[in-house]
Amino acid sequence: FRYDETEENENETFSEYLITLMERHKISIKKLAKASGVSESVINKYRSYTETAYTVPVVLKLCLGMNAFPYETINLLKLMGHYLEPAKTKRNKLYLKLVTEDYDKDISFWNEHLKANGEVAL
């Protein structure tokens, strides 16, 4: 799999890259809301150019909902200002493992893994 081999999004904002990913994965706002459990209004806010209060759990849910690849998820997190590497905290280590090793699992798997390791579910 590709981890972060390219800087394909270096000139995009978070919102622009989210829109790019949704187009790439051919998923509508409505379908992403259903797949991720994130409301359509929040997805619309995240897609707007004025929203800046992004949260890691919501971004991870969106990436899971659209079946994003690890490098896409990591790039999106970087654009919101959150870097999983170097993984200095336990939570970031868990997120990095989930993103890179278990990205093809569903949200319930991720939540069980986080809870089993003493972390808050997404």
N, CA, C and O atoms as a GROMACS GRO file, in nm:
protein
  488
    1PHE      N    1   0.083  -0.119   0.000
    1PHE     CA    2   0.000   0.000   0.000
    1PHE      C    3   0.087   0.124   0.000
    1PHE      O    4   0.206   0.118   0.032
    2ARG      N    5   0.027   0.236  -0.036
    2ARG     CA    6   0.101   0.363  -0.034
    2ARG      C    7   0.082   0.429   0.100
    2ARG      O    8  -0.031   0.444   0.147
    3TYR      N    9   0.191   0.468   0.164
    3TYR     CA   10   0.182   0.532   0.295
    3TYR      C   11   0.170   0.682   0.277
    3TYR      O   12   0.064   0.737   0.307
    4ASP      N   13   0.270   0.748   0.232
    4ASP     CA   14   0.266   0.892   0.205
    4ASP      C   15   0.369   0.921   0.098
    4ASP      O   16   0.451   1.012   0.112
    5GLU      N   17   0.363   0.844  -0.007
    5GLU     CA   18   0.466   0.851  -0.109
    5GLU      C   19   0.463   0.981  -0.189
    5GLU      O   20   0.566   1.025  -0.239
    6THR      N   21   0.347   1.041  -0.199
    6THR     CA   22   0.335   1.161  -0.281
    6THR      C   23   0.285   1.277  -0.198
    6THR      O   24   0.221   1.259  -0.094
    7GLU      N   25   0.314   1.392  -0.247
    7GLU     CA   26   0.260   1.514  -0.187
    7GLU      C   27   0.154   1.568  -0.281
    7GLU      O   28   0.152   1.687  -0.314
    8GLU      N   29   0.066   1.480  -0.325
    8GLU     CA   30  -0.034   1.515  -0.424
    8GLU      C   31  -0.124   1.629  -0.384
    8GLU      O   32  -0.184   1.695  -0.469
    9ASN      N   33  -0.134   1.655  -0.256
    9ASN     CA   34  -0.227   1.754  -0.206
    9ASN      C   35  -0.158   1.878  -0.151
    9ASN      O   36  -0.222   1.956  -0.081
   10GLU      N   37  -0.032   1.898  -0.180
   10GLU     CA   38   0.043   2.004  -0.114
   10GLU      C   39  -0.012   2.144  -0.140
   10GLU      O   40   0.011   2.234  -0.060
   11ASN      N   41  -0.083   2.163  -0.250
   11ASN     CA   42  -0.138   2.295  -0.280
   11ASN      C   43  -0.288   2.304  -0.253
   11ASN      O   44  -0.351   2.404  -0.287
   12GLU      N   45  -0.344   2.201  -0.191
   12GLU     CA   46  -0.488   2.201  -0.162
   12GLU      C   47  -0.512   2.233  -0.015
   12GLU      O   48  -0.429   2.209   0.072
   13THR      N   49  -0.630   2.288   0.009
   13THR     CA   50  -0.673   2.307   0.148
   13THR      C   51  -0.737   2.176   0.195
   13THR      O   52  -0.760   2.085   0.116
   14PHE      N   53  -0.766   2.169   0.323
   14PHE     CA   54  -0.834   2.052   0.378
   14PHE      C   55  -0.964   2.028   0.302
   14PHE      O   56  -0.991   1.917   0.257
   15SER      N   57  -1.044   2.132   0.288
   15SER     CA   58  -1.175   2.120   0.221
   15SER      C   59  -1.162   2.074   0.077
   15SER      O   60  -1.237   1.988   0.031
   16GLU      N   61  -1.066   2.131   0.007
   16GLU     CA   62  -1.046   2.093  -0.134
   16GLU      C   63  -1.005   1.946  -0.144
   16GLU      O   64  -1.051   1.874  -0.232
   17TYR      N   65  -0.917   1.902  -0.054
   17TYR     CA   66  -0.871   1.764  -0.059
   17TYR      C   67  -0.984   1.667  -0.021
   17TYR      O   68  -0.994   1.558  -0.078
   18LEU      N   69  -1.068   1.706   0.076
   18LEU     CA   70  -1.182   1.623   0.111
   18LEU      C   71  -1.275   1.606  -0.009
   18LEU      O   72  -1.321   1.496  -0.037
   19ILE      N   73  -1.300   1.713  -0.080
   19ILE     CA   74  -1.383   1.707  -0.200
   19ILE      C   75  -1.317   1.617  -0.305
   19ILE      O   76  -1.385   1.536  -0.368
   20THR      N   77  -1.187   1.632  -0.323
   20THR     CA   78  -1.112   1.547  -0.416
   20THR      C   79  -1.127   1.400  -0.381
   20THR      O   80  -1.152   1.317  -0.468
   21LEU      N   81  -1.112   1.369  -0.252
   21LEU     CA   82  -1.124   1.229  -0.209
   21LEU      C   83  -1.264   1.175  -0.231
   21LEU      O   84  -1.280   1.061  -0.276
   22MET      N   85  -1.364   1.255  -0.201
   22MET     CA   86  -1.502   1.210  -0.221
   22MET      C   87  -1.528   1.183  -0.370
   22MET      O   88  -1.595   1.087  -0.405
   23GLU      N   89  -1.475   1.269  -0.456
   23GLU     CA   90  -1.490   1.247  -0.600
   23GLU      C   91  -1.413   1.123  -0.644
   23GLU      O   92  -1.464   1.042  -0.722
   24ARG      N   93  -1.292   1.107  -0.593
   24ARG     CA   94  -1.209   0.991  -0.629
   24ARG      C   95  -1.276   0.860  -0.590
   24ARG      O   96  -1.271   0.761  -0.663
   25HIS      N   97  -1.338   0.861  -0.472
   25HIS     CA   98  -1.402   0.739  -0.421
   25HIS      C   99  -1.549   0.730  -0.461
   25HIS      O  100  -1.621   0.639  -0.419
   26LYS      N  101  -1.592   0.826  -0.543
   26LYS     CA  102  -1.728   0.826  -0.599
   26LYS      C  103  -1.835   0.808  -0.492
   26LYS      O  104  -1.919   0.718  -0.497
   27ILE      N  105  -1.829   0.898  -0.393
   27ILE     CA  106  -1.927   0.891  -0.285
   27ILE      C  107  -1.991   1.028  -0.264
   27ILE      O  108  -1.922   1.130  -0.258
   28SER      N  109  -2.121   1.029  -0.255
   28SER     CA  110  -2.195   1.153  -0.233
   28SER      C  111  -2.197   1.187  -0.085
   28SER      O  112  -2.162   1.105   0.000
   29ILE      N  113  -2.238   1.307  -0.056
   29ILE     CA  114  -2.250   1.351   0.083
   29ILE      C  115  -2.348   1.261   0.158
   29ILE      O  116  -2.321   1.218   0.270
   30LYS      N  117  -2.461   1.233   0.094
   30LYS     CA  118  -2.564   1.150   0.157
   30LYS      C  119  -2.511   1.010   0.188
   30LYS      O  120  -2.530   0.959   0.298
   31LYS      N  121  -2.443   0.948   0.090
   31LYS     CA  122  -2.389   0.813   0.112
   31LYS      C  123  -2.278   0.814   0.216
   31LYS      O  124  -2.267   0.722   0.296
   32LEU      N  125  -2.195   0.918   0.214
   32LEU     CA  126  -2.087   0.927   0.313
   32LEU      C  127  -2.144   0.945   0.453
   32LEU      O  128  -2.091   0.888   0.549
   33ALA      N  129  -2.250   1.022   0.466
   33ALA     CA  130  -2.314   1.040   0.596
   33ALA      C  131  -2.364   0.906   0.650
   33ALA      O  132  -2.345   0.875   0.768
   34LYS      N  133  -2.426   0.829   0.564
   34LYS     CA  134  -2.477   0.698   0.606
   34LYS      C  135  -2.363   0.603   0.641
   34LYS      O  136  -2.370   0.531   0.740
   35ALA      N  137  -2.258   0.600   0.560
   35ALA     CA  138  -2.146   0.508   0.581
   35ALA      C  139  -2.061   0.544   0.702
   35ALA      O  140  -2.004   0.456   0.766
   36SER      N  141  -2.051   0.673   0.732
   36SER     CA  142  -1.961   0.718   0.839
   36SER      C  143  -2.030   0.747   0.971
   36SER      O  144  -1.967   0.747   1.076
   37GLY      N  145  -2.160   0.772   0.964
   37GLY     CA  146  -2.231   0.812   1.086
   37GLY      C  147  -2.214   0.960   1.119
   37GLY      O  148  -2.251   1.005   1.227
   38VAL      N  149  -2.156   1.035   1.025
   38VAL     CA  150  -2.137   1.180   1.041
   38VAL      C  151  -2.251   1.248   0.965
   38VAL      O  152  -2.282   1.211   0.852
   39SER      N  153  -2.312   1.348   1.027
   39SER     CA  154  -2.427   1.413   0.965
   39SER      C  155  -2.390   1.485   0.836
   39SER      O  156  -2.277   1.528   0.817
   40GLU      N  157  -2.488   1.497   0.748
   40GLU     CA  158  -2.468   1.568   0.622
   40GLU      C  159  -2.427   1.712   0.646
   40GLU      O  160  -2.346   1.767   0.572
   41SER      N  161  -2.482   1.775   0.750
   41SER     CA  162  -2.448   1.915   0.777
   41SER      C  163  -2.302   1.929   0.818
   41SER      O  164  -2.236   2.027   0.780
   42VAL      N  165  -2.249   1.834   0.894
   42VAL     CA  166  -2.108   1.839   0.932
   42VAL      C  167  -2.020   1.816   0.810
   42VAL      O  168  -1.918   1.884   0.792
   43ILE      N  169  -2.058   1.722   0.726
   43ILE     CA  170  -1.980   1.697   0.603
   43ILE      C  171  -1.980   1.823   0.516
   43ILE      O  172  -1.876   1.860   0.462
   44ASN      N  173  -2.095   1.888   0.503
   44ASN     CA  174  -2.101   2.012   0.426
   44ASN      C  175  -2.011   2.119   0.487
   44ASN      O  176  -1.944   2.192   0.413
   45LYS      N  177  -2.009   2.129   0.618
   45LYS     CA  178  -1.921   2.227   0.684
   45LYS      C  179  -1.774   2.195   0.658
   45LYS      O  180  -1.695   2.284   0.630
   46TYR      N  181  -1.739   2.067   0.665
   46TYR     CA  182  -1.601   2.026   0.641
   46TYR      C  183  -1.560   2.050   0.495
   46TYR      O  184  -1.443   2.073   0.466
   47ARG      N  185  -1.657   2.045   0.406
   47ARG     CA  186  -1.630   2.069   0.264
   47ARG      C  187  -1.625   2.218   0.232
   47ARG      O  188  -1.578   2.257   0.125
   48SER      N  189  -1.672   2.301   0.321
   48SER     CA  190  -1.673   2.446   0.298
   48SER      C  191  -1.532   2.500   0.322
   48SER      O  192  -1.452   2.440   0.392
   49TYR      N  193  -1.505   2.613   0.262
   49TYR     CA  194  -1.372   2.672   0.276
   49TYR      C  195  -1.357   2.754   0.402
   49TYR      O  196  -1.249   2.807   0.428
   50THR      N  197  -1.463   2.767   0.481
   50THR     CA  198  -1.456   2.849   0.601
   50THR      C  199  -1.447   2.767   0.729
   50THR      O  200  -1.413   2.822   0.834
   51GLU      N  201  -1.475   2.640   0.723
   51GLU     CA  202  -1.472   2.554   0.842
   51GLU      C  203  -1.327   2.526   0.880
   51GLU      O  204  -1.245   2.488   0.797
   52THR      N  205  -1.297   2.546   1.008
   52THR     CA  206  -1.160   2.517   1.055
   52THR      C  207  -1.159   2.434   1.183
   52THR      O  208  -1.052   2.399   1.232
   53ALA      N  209  -1.275   2.403   1.236
   53ALA     CA  210  -1.281   2.328   1.363
   53ALA      C  211  -1.294   2.179   1.337
   53ALA      O  212  -1.385   2.114   1.389
   54TYR      N  213  -1.202   2.126   1.259
   54TYR     CA  214  -1.204   1.984   1.227
   54TYR      C  215  -1.161   1.904   1.350
   54TYR      O  216  -1.080   1.952   1.430
   55THR      N  217  -1.214   1.782   1.364
   55THR     CA  218  -1.169   1.695   1.472
   55THR      C  219  -1.118   1.563   1.412
   55THR      O  220  -1.169   1.515   1.311
   56VAL      N  221  -1.017   1.507   1.477
   56VAL     CA  222  -0.957   1.383   1.428
   56VAL      C  223  -1.060   1.270   1.422
   56VAL      O  224  -1.067   1.202   1.320
   57PRO      N  225  -1.141   1.247   1.527
   57PRO     CA  226  -1.238   1.137   1.517
   57PRO      C  227  -1.333   1.150   1.399
   57PRO      O  228  -1.364   1.051   1.334
   58VAL      N  229  -1.380   1.270   1.371
   58VAL     CA  230  -1.472   1.289   1.258
   58VAL      C  231  -1.399   1.265   1.126
   58VAL      O  232  -1.454   1.201   1.036
   59VAL      N  233  -1.278   1.315   1.114
   59VAL     CA  234  -1.201   1.295   0.991
   59VAL      C  235  -1.176   1.146   0.970
   59VAL      O  236  -1.187   1.097   0.857
   60LEU      N  237  -1.143   1.074   1.075
   60LEU     CA  238  -1.121   0.930   1.063
   60LEU      C  239  -1.249   0.858   1.021
   60LEU      O  240  -1.245   0.766   0.939
   61LYS      N  241  -1.363   0.899   1.077
   61LYS     CA  242  -1.491   0.839   1.036
   61LYS      C  243  -1.519   0.864   0.889
   61LYS      O  244  -1.565   0.775   0.817
   62LEU      N  245  -1.491   0.986   0.843
   62LEU     CA  246  -1.514   1.018   0.702
   62LEU      C  247  -1.424   0.933   0.613
   62LEU      O  248  -1.469   0.881   0.511
   63CYS      N  249  -1.298   0.920   0.652
   63CYS     CA  250  -1.205   0.839   0.572
   63CYS      C  251  -1.248   0.693   0.570
   63CYS      O  252  -1.239   0.627   0.466
   64LEU      N  253  -1.293   0.642   0.683
   64LEU     CA  254  -1.343   0.504   0.687
   64LEU      C  255  -1.467   0.490   0.601
   64LEU      O  256  -1.482   0.392   0.528
   65GLY      N  257  -1.556   0.589   0.608
   65GLY     CA  258  -1.681   0.584   0.531
   65GLY      C  259  -1.660   0.584   0.382
   65GLY      O  260  -1.739   0.525   0.308
   66MET      N  261  -1.553   0.650   0.335
   66MET     CA  262  -1.528   0.652   0.191
   66MET      C  263  -1.422   0.551   0.149
   66MET      O  264  -1.380   0.548   0.033
   67ASN      N  265  -1.377   0.467   0.243
   67ASN     CA  266  -1.274   0.366   0.215
   67ASN      C  267  -1.146   0.428   0.161
   67ASN      O  268  -1.087   0.379   0.065
   68ALA      N  269  -1.104   0.537   0.225
   68ALA     CA  270  -0.981   0.605   0.185
   68ALA      C  271  -0.860   0.517   0.215
   68ALA      O  272  -0.861   0.438   0.310
   69PHE      N  273  -0.758   0.532   0.135
   69PHE     CA  274  -0.633   0.461   0.157
   69PHE      C  275  -0.554   0.528   0.270
   69PHE      O  276  -0.579   0.645   0.300
   70PRO      N  277  -0.461   0.457   0.331
   70PRO     CA  278  -0.383   0.517   0.441
   70PRO      C  279  -0.318   0.650   0.404
   70PRO      O  280  -0.326   0.746   0.481
   71TYR      N  281  -0.255   0.658   0.287
   71TYR     CA  282  -0.187   0.783   0.252
   71TYR      C  283  -0.287   0.898   0.237
   71TYR      O  284  -0.254   1.012   0.268
   72GLU      N  285  -0.408   0.868   0.191
   72GLU     CA  286  -0.509   0.973   0.178
   72GLU      C  287  -0.554   1.022   0.314
   72GLU      O  288  -0.570   1.142   0.336
   73THR      N  289  -0.575   0.928   0.406
   73THR     CA  290  -0.616   0.964   0.542
   73THR      C  291  -0.507   1.047   0.609
   73THR      O  292  -0.536   1.150   0.671
   74ILE      N  293  -0.385   1.003   0.597
   74ILE     CA  294  -0.273   1.076   0.660
   74ILE      C  295  -0.258   1.213   0.598
   74ILE      O  296  -0.234   1.310   0.669
   75ASN      N  297  -0.271   1.224   0.466
   75ASN     CA  298  -0.264   1.356   0.401
   75ASN      C  299  -0.375   1.447   0.449
   75ASN      O  300  -0.351   1.565   0.474
   76LEU      N  301  -0.496   1.396   0.462
   76LEU     CA  302  -0.608   1.477   0.509
   76LEU      C  303  -0.584   1.524   0.652
   76LEU      O  304  -0.611   1.640   0.685
   77LEU      N  305  -0.535   1.435   0.737
   77LEU     CA  306  -0.503   1.474   0.875
   77LEU      C  307  -0.395   1.582   0.878
   77LEU      O  308  -0.403   1.676   0.958
   78LYS      N  309  -0.296   1.570   0.793
   78LYS     CA  310  -0.190   1.672   0.788
   78LYS      C  311  -0.246   1.807   0.749
   78LYS      O  312  -0.207   1.910   0.804
   79LEU      N  313  -0.340   1.807   0.653
   79LEU     CA  314  -0.400   1.933   0.608
   79LEU      C  315  -0.483   2.000   0.717
   79LEU      O  316  -0.503   2.121   0.714
   80MET      N  317  -0.531   1.921   0.813
   80MET     CA  318  -0.604   1.982   0.924
   80MET      C  319  -0.509   2.020   1.038
   80MET      O  320  -0.551   2.073   1.140
   81GLY      N  321  -0.379   1.991   1.018
   81GLY     CA  322  -0.279   2.027   1.118
   81GLY      C  323  -0.252   1.920   1.220
   81GLY      O  324  -0.190   1.948   1.323
   82HIS      N  325  -0.296   1.797   1.195
   82HIS     CA  326  -0.273   1.687   1.289
   82HIS      C  327  -0.180   1.585   1.224
   82HIS      O  328  -0.210   1.528   1.118
   83TYR      N  329  -0.067   1.563   1.288
   83TYR     CA  330   0.032   1.470   1.235
   83TYR      C  331   0.038   1.347   1.323
   83TYR      O  332   0.058   1.357   1.444
   84LEU      N  333   0.020   1.231   1.263
   84LEU     CA  334   0.028   1.106   1.338
   84LEU      C  335   0.173   1.066   1.363
   84LEU      O  336   0.202   0.992   1.457
   85GLU      N  337   0.262   1.114   1.280
   85GLU     CA  338   0.403   1.082   1.298
   85GLU      C  339   0.480   1.210   1.324
   85GLU      O  340   0.454   1.312   1.261
   86PRO      N  341   0.574   1.207   1.416
   86PRO     CA  342   0.606   1.091   1.499
   86PRO      C  343   0.496   1.068   1.602
   86PRO      O  344   0.445   1.162   1.663
   87ALA      N  345   0.460   0.944   1.621
   87ALA     CA  346   0.352   0.908   1.712
   87ALA      C  347   0.404   0.910   1.856
   87ALA      O  348   0.454   0.810   1.908
   88LYS      N  349   0.390   1.024   1.918
   88LYS     CA  350   0.443   1.042   2.054
   88LYS      C  351   0.342   1.002   2.162
   88LYS      O  352   0.381   0.966   2.273
   89THR      N  353   0.214   1.010   2.130
   89THR     CA  354   0.113   0.976   2.229
   89THR      C  355   0.057   0.838   2.201
   89THR      O  356   0.065   0.787   2.089
   90LYS      N  357   0.000   0.778   2.303
   90LYS     CA  358  -0.061   0.646   2.287
   90LYS      C  359  -0.173   0.651   2.184
   90LYS      O  360  -0.185   0.562   2.100
   91ARG      N  361  -0.255   0.755   2.191
   91ARG     CA  362  -0.366   0.768   2.097
   91ARG      C  363  -0.316   0.777   1.954
   91ARG      O  364  -0.370   0.711   1.866
   92ASN      N  365  -0.213   0.859   1.929
   92ASN     CA  366  -0.159   0.870   1.794
   92ASN      C  367  -0.099   0.739   1.746
   92ASN      O  368  -0.110   0.705   1.628
   93LYS      N  369  -0.037   0.664   1.836
   93LYS     CA  370   0.017   0.532   1.799
   93LYS      C  371  -0.096   0.439   1.758
   93LYS      O  372  -0.084   0.366   1.659
   94LEU      N  373  -0.205   0.441   1.834
   94LEU     CA  374  -0.321   0.358   1.799
   94LEU      C  375  -0.382   0.402   1.667
   94LEU      O  376  -0.414   0.318   1.582
   95TYR      N  377  -0.400   0.534   1.648
   95TYR     CA  378  -0.456   0.585   1.523
   95TYR      C  379  -0.367   0.547   1.406
   95TYR      O  380  -0.417   0.504   1.302
   96LEU      N  381  -0.235   0.561   1.421
   96LEU     CA  382  -0.144   0.528   1.313
   96LEU      C  383  -0.153   0.380   1.277
   96LEU      O  384  -0.152   0.344   1.159
   97LYS      N  385  -0.163   0.294   1.378
   97LYS     CA  386  -0.178   0.151   1.353
   97LYS      C  387  -0.309   0.124   1.279
   97LYS      O  388  -0.312   0.048   1.182
   98LEU      N  389  -0.417   0.186   1.325
   98LEU     CA  390  -0.546   0.165   1.262
   98LEU      C  391  -0.546   0.215   1.117
   98LEU      O  392  -0.596   0.147   1.027
   99VAL      N  393  -0.489   0.332   1.096
   99VAL     CA  394  -0.488   0.392   0.962
   99VAL      C  395  -0.403   0.309   0.866
   99VAL      O  396  -0.441   0.290   0.751
  100THR      N  397  -0.288   0.261   0.912
  100THR     CA  398  -0.196   0.194   0.821
  100THR      C  399  -0.216   0.043   0.812
  100THR      O  400  -0.187  -0.017   0.709
  101GLU      N  401  -0.266  -0.019   0.919
  101GLU     CA  402  -0.279  -0.165   0.920
  101GLU      C  403  -0.424  -0.213   0.912
  101GLU      O  404  -0.450  -0.319   0.855
  102ASP      N  405  -0.516  -0.137   0.967
  102ASP     CA  406  -0.656  -0.181   0.974
  102ASP      C  407  -0.751  -0.085   0.906
  102ASP      O  408  -0.868  -0.075   0.943
  103TYR      N  409  -0.700  -0.013   0.804
  103TYR     CA  410  -0.783   0.088   0.738
  103TYR      C  411  -0.901   0.027   0.665
  103TYR      O  412  -0.999   0.096   0.637
  104ASP      N  413  -0.894  -0.103   0.635
  104ASP     CA  414  -1.003  -0.167   0.562
  104ASP      C  415  -1.112  -0.222   0.654
  104ASP      O  416  -1.209  -0.280   0.606
  105LYS      N  417  -1.096  -0.204   0.784
  105LYS     CA  418  -1.197  -0.249   0.880
  105LYS      C  419  -1.304  -0.141   0.896
  105LYS      O  420  -1.288  -0.030   0.846
  106ASP      N  421  -1.413  -0.175   0.965
  106ASP     CA  422  -1.520  -0.077   0.982
  106ASP      C  423  -1.505  -0.001   1.115
  106ASP      O  424  -1.417  -0.029   1.196
  107ILE      N  425  -1.594   0.095   1.134
  107ILE     CA  426  -1.586   0.182   1.250
  107ILE      C  427  -1.601   0.104   1.380
  107ILE      O  428  -1.534   0.135   1.479
  108SER      N  429  -1.688   0.002   1.382
  108SER     CA  430  -1.706  -0.075   1.506
  108SER      C  431  -1.576  -0.147   1.544
  108SER      O  432  -1.543  -0.156   1.662
  109PHE      N  433  -1.502  -0.198   1.446
  109PHE     CA  434  -1.373  -0.262   1.474
  109PHE      C  435  -1.278  -0.160   1.536
  109PHE      O  436  -1.212  -0.188   1.637
  110TRP      N  437  -1.271  -0.040   1.475
  110TRP     CA  438  -1.181   0.064   1.527
  110TRP      C  439  -1.219   0.101   1.670
  110TRP      O  440  -1.132   0.114   1.756
  111ASN      N  441  -1.348   0.118   1.694
  111ASN     CA  442  -1.392   0.157   1.828
  111ASN      C  443  -1.361   0.050   1.931
  111ASN      O  444  -1.319   0.081   2.042
  112GLU      N  445  -1.381  -0.076   1.896
  112GLU     CA  446  -1.347  -0.184   1.989
  112GLU      C  447  -1.198  -0.185   2.018
  112GLU      O  448  -1.156  -0.205   2.132
  113HIS      N  449  -1.118  -0.163   1.915
  113HIS     CA  450  -0.973  -0.160   1.933
  113HIS      C  451  -0.931  -0.044   2.024
  113HIS      O  452  -0.846  -0.059   2.112
  114LEU      N  453  -0.991   0.072   2.002
  114LEU     CA  454  -0.959   0.188   2.085
  114LEU      C  455  -1.002   0.164   2.230
  114LEU      O  456  -0.925   0.190   2.322
  115LYS      N  457  -1.123   0.114   2.250
  115LYS     CA  458  -1.171   0.087   2.387
  115LYS      C  459  -1.086  -0.016   2.457
  115LYS      O  460  -1.055  -0.002   2.575
  116ALA      N  461  -1.046  -0.121   2.385
  116ALA     CA  462  -0.963  -0.227   2.443
  116ALA      C  463  -0.827  -0.173   2.489
  116ALA      O  464  -0.762  -0.232   2.576
  117ASN      N  465  -0.786  -0.063   2.431
  117ASN     CA  466  -0.658  -0.002   2.466
  117ASN      C  467  -0.675   0.122   2.554
  117ASN      O  468  -0.583   0.203   2.567
  118GLY      N  469  -0.793   0.136   2.614
  118GLY     CA  470  -0.816   0.245   2.709
  118GLY      C  471  -0.836   0.381   2.649
  118GLY      O  472  -0.820   0.482   2.716
  119GLU      N  473  -0.872   0.385   2.520
  119GLU     CA  474  -0.893   0.514   2.454
  119GLU      C  475  -1.042   0.533   2.424
  119GLU      O  476  -1.120   0.439   2.425
  120VAL      N  477  -1.077   0.657   2.398
  120VAL     CA  478  -1.215   0.693   2.368
  120VAL      C  479  -1.246   0.652   2.224
  120VAL      O  480  -1.165   0.674   2.133
  121ALA      N  481  -1.362   0.594   2.204
  121ALA     CA  482  -1.405   0.553   2.070
  121ALA      C  483  -1.427   0.674   1.981
  121ALA      O  484  -1.441   0.787   2.029
  122LEU      N  485  -1.429   0.650   1.851
  122LEU     CA  486  -1.453   0.758   1.755
  122LEU      C  487  -1.596   0.807   1.765
  122LEU      O  488  -1.635   0.898   1.692
   0.00000   0.00000   0.00000
